[in-house]
Amino acid sequence: MSITELTFEELAALVKQSAGVTVAPEDLRNASDVPFSALGVDSLGLLGIVGELENRHGVALPPDAERSKTPADFLGLVNSTLTTGV
């Protein structure tokens, strides 16, 4: 599978699929430094997103990925891992 960077659009779709919360991609982009909890995404929802990304890309994300506080932190960590494979 081709490894690409995770976008706000893809993250919004994953938030809806794995956490059951609908957030528009532009809202995630504009609120990238707002805590996930303020967007309605709890730790279990974030854990579901991590699991889905690991399954899709066949790459283990760092153990602290589900502890990311904001969308910006999460995207930075995930994209760093996806591009380096580590």
N, C-alpha and C positions, 0 to 999 in steps of 0.2 A: 504494500500500500504506500502511496506517495504521502510523505509527511509534509504538512503545510502548517502555517501558523494559525492558531485559533483566533477568530475575529469576534467582535462584539455581536455580530449577527448570529454566528454559530453558538456563542455562549448564551444568548437569549433563547435560542431554540433548545439548548440543553437544560437551561433553567426551567423552561416550561415542561419538558419531557421528564426530567429526573427529579425536580423539586416541586412540580405542580404549580409554579408561580409564573404568571405572564408578565413579562417586562419587555417593553419595546427596545430594540437594539439601540436606538438613539438615546433612550433614557439611560441605558447602561453606560453608553459612551459619555453622556453628560454628567452622570453620577458615578464615574469610575472610581472616585475616592470615597464614596459613601459606603459604609459597612453593609455587607450582604444582609445582615439582620434587619437593617432599615428598609431593605427592598423586599423583605418577607421570606428570604432564603435562610433556613436554619442549617445547622451543622450536618444533619442527616441528608438534606437536599444536596449540599455541597459534596458530601461523600458519594452520593449517587452520580453526580456529575463527574467526579474523579474516576469512578469505576467505569462509566461509559466511555470516557476518553481513553482509558487504559485498554479497554476492549477494542475500540475502534483503531487505535494506532499501534497496538502491540508493544507499547512502551510503558514501563512502570514509572509513575510520577513519584516525586519525593514524598516521604511519609507525612510531611507537614503541609501538603497541598490542600487538604481539606480544612486546614486551619487558617487559610488565607482570609484576611479580614475584608478586603475590598475586591471588586472586579479587576481593578488595575493590578493589584498584587497577584491575583490569580492568573491573569493573562500573562504577566511577566514570567512567572514561575513555569507555567505550562509551556509557553512558547520557547523559553530557554531550554527546557527538557526535550521538547519535540525537535528542535533544530539541532541539538547536540546529541540526542539519544541517550543522555546521561541524566 
